[in-house]
């Protein structure tokens, strides 16, 4: 066996690899089974939490429906509109209303504790009781965190519109509990600081928590409900402090439906209706109970298969290695006696691998030789502004084996003087040698510079601040010292005269191209206006014979103001001013001309219909005319900015007025055509001659209600009026208010009012 050991081991390893492949497939299958089991468990848990959410939202809809029924109650409306004469109180009316609302608490546990406050009588009545002094009610039913005065000001004397107060400690007949409070002012369209009546429903914490009992009973987990502001609405199986810590933990992603947190699977769903957050935690061990059974069975079967496969592999390895080993022995003995080198399959592979390694080394050497070209191309693209993102620059820098000490610095141009317009072969060779000398000496003086050629007589330098330096100012001083040494050395040793021009500082590599453009401007300044050898962009100011205000900028400014966008208009004015003052100085005549052009642009706008009809027309015109070109640029800029803001304000005011008028037109059309079952958003858009998407967004912005919801509300209100009499059946009413079927009408009515149409009609009779 020892003589066959090498070949034997090779065959054995091969069979083991073949054996591992199906084992890996089994492992993948096992992981898939675990994942499927886990996903099913998670899906069931999510479904149960969603069911609890649906039940709770339906119960809250019932509470809202209760307030809507009260809003339609004629007796309550009569009491709300009565005027109190001295100390006379409509006791009979109040008592009659108490009898009407008492049955609600007997059929709905969410309505077991509520009260209705009449502002005119300053009276509170509940199911079976009436308190002619709110203080008496407060003695028995009060919030722990509100004094009597606070309770009156925030609950009784404020306007509420389907407002929900989160879970709050509450004292109910000497029993300590916690409640979620639903508040609605009556009538429903109350918007002022106070309202004729207020309905307050206090929902006991136990009633909400009971809806979450399934999660705790089934899995032994916990559940927590919070509103959009993170305030607790209901909880079970967890205390409020732990729930608050869990919610604030950064490891728990708020938008992820399911995630493992510590030893629990945390499921989070968001209500699209009211923004509440429903979160449940299920112990991982309970969740993975079925998965663990699959795990144990899989490992048992896999272990047995591996053991059997190993025995089969040993047998086949011995059987197949013996003849190959004998063949190799014969070949070696035969070729060895004749003095001929043995060349078999292994020698062939070895030779080819050697050739590959040799070729790879040649390739590496070629890449190293071309690396300077790649680096030079990268620097040229960088200063030309060809990169779109910082990530793209980073990737290209890695490819070019280039690193920057920081992301802030300067871009400069180093020009060899005395060769302008010369392009003979001898001159080009001389310039090549000069550039090479300058770059070598620059590298010796400052090894942190990045350089690339720009034509035959210029070198582009990228200077970045070192980590130990104090920003760009220190880098600027460093560059000045380096260039002074370079200039002295180049002239004294090689009679090379140079001029260096640098742009403004950049603070991100993506802005290096901007600094490069400024460096070119500085070089132009140096060529015609300076005898300095080093010029910085901030030190070069040009007096120009013209000004910057092209026609396309004027048209864009007019269009921006007509669109009512003050931010963009201010930015454009600021850009024009900066381009006329940055690195140049306008002559008095050009400044006068620029100001005149800007005033002309603003005066053109006043000819538009929107401004001609405005009360501010003459004031704006006088304000534009009064701009004096003799003032400082900053003063002129502030005056133009103020006028731009005023013009945009006029446009936006016109828009808002037009929007309100269009919404009123839509409401009027719905009020006239609500009974048409074919009334759709398309029909409404056709009526007002606007796109569907436009009117949908506009109606939502102005009324905070969708068009479809508003149409449904109008139809249900009309149906409620018809249900007060027995003149029509429910099916007839459904057809009269625009529903194709009585079934869809019943569902819509219950969704809005909280009760079925027949139940609503019966409650009115009572």
Protein Blocks (a to p, Z undefined) as FASTA:
>chain_A
ZZmmmmmmmmmmmmmmmmmmmmmmmmmmmmmmmmmmmmmmmmmmmmmmmmmmmmmmmmmm
mmmmmmmmmmmmmklmmmmmpccehjaccfklmmmmmmmmmmmmmmomklmpccdddfkl
opacdehiacfbfklmmmmnccfkbcfklmmmmmmmpccehiacddddddeehiacdddd
ddddddfklcbfbdfbdcdddddfklmmmmmmmmmmmnopacddddfkopafbdehiafk
lmmmmmmpmklcfkbmbdcehjbccdddddfklopacdddddfklmmmmmmmmmmmmmmm
mmmmmmmmmmmmmmmmmmmmmmmmmmmmmmmmmmmmnopacddfklmmmmmmmmmmmmmm
mmmmmmmmmmmmmmmmmmmmmmnopafbfklmmmmmmmnopacfbfcdcddddddehieo
iacfklmmmmmmmmmmmmmmmmmmomkbccddehjkbccddddddfkbgcjklmmmmmmm
mmmmmmmmmmmmnopacddddddddfbfklmmmmmmmmmmmmmmmmmmccbfbdcfklpc
cddfbdcddfklmmmmmmmmmnopaklmmmmmmmmmmmmmgopacdfklmmmmmmmmmmm
mmmmmmpmklmmpmklmmmmmmmmmpcfkbcfklmmmmmmmmmmmmmmmmmmmmmmmmmm
mmmmmmmmmmmmmmpmkbcfklmmmmnopafklmmmmmmmmnopafklmmmmmmmmmmmm
mmmpckbcfklmmmmnopabfklmmmmmmmmnopafklmmmmmmZZ
